Amino acid sequence: MPINLNQVMEDFNNSGLNELIDKLDHIAYRVKMGERLSTMQAMMNLLPYREFKNFKILKANAITTCIKLHNTLPVIVISEGLSENSIVEKYCQKYGSRVHHLAYLVKDIEEVVEIQKSRGVEFTSDKVIGSESEGIKQVFTMPTQTTNHIIEYIQRFGDFDGFFTPSNVEDLMISTAKLGEA
């Protein structure tokens, strides 16, 4: 059966998601060990991105750097494994260095997840990761069949401006283990 993009758009608009999904928040790369700095350099040579935040994710044995263009979104997030058995390195051995996911800022993550599940979308975890008290909630979809990209839905609370917390980033990365990345 041919794809009817008008029907796809109509179904999406009728779902209520149009009012809940705000904007692209960040683009996350996973790169092979030793490629994080050269990836940052390439981005920073092309555009005025500057280093914003760094995180070491102990359980995932990885390091993540965020670079930001002025004070705008999307932020570029670059993760690399610190050993051969890192979730990030295993992903890169399977798929190469590439975009891992696109993250979209949403107004009500629980409602987005409920609607998407009713539409047949599957997620890498059984529940949303994080909490309002931590300042952030987020969840990954399973990869798309055509491009193997993951969509992340993210909701921030209060004045929290980060992309994860030290506790939830591990849970988020580890949720991708079911994809054969760990």
Steps between C-alpha positions, in 0.01 A plus 500: 500500500647842406590743776258790539693779673189716527335222699810468719488874577126490567537202736784675684301824536193309619709324767557825693879468474528819297419705810730297728827486305673838513837498318824321426704509821820316414668274249702219655793329334670181608858485377778242519759517775740784433267687259313730742752785488544482121120499459481807724778666299320433172176652631680797657689568175174519304287697746560708812415211735678508834549241772211522746497198735691173555383186677667169582243219511649236725256209453507544123879551501463806276562872482258754355569857391237757409579785264272797454448766232468831686196459726286302257369151444572244380807413702736238354573213741799277423560175691792260475573178680800473728558129437411225253214381723332842528141524372611790281798315350290188432244718321778658289651160416157393374392822320807723478527852637172673426193679630348282771186698575309821453347641819180703503387723783141419601243663726370179665720194452259258668223602261733480198604147600138393558391633160799352319448158661137509381638569151730195519826678586732291719753630752835373629378510862174409669476837669606860459844561655554784747257703707362847546700534823823423306398764245477272198309207355600321179445184298633343177288346227613181335695574179314578181501217248629705209780710653557326835471835681358532847277787607531627855220687669623735772319719752677742735361649820577827676831656406673169415696556178690173473457204270500235769602449860788276613247239614259505208757512219623158606143365500436660160817358341445161658142494365654461155661169607190319372605612151808280522721797581622369834 
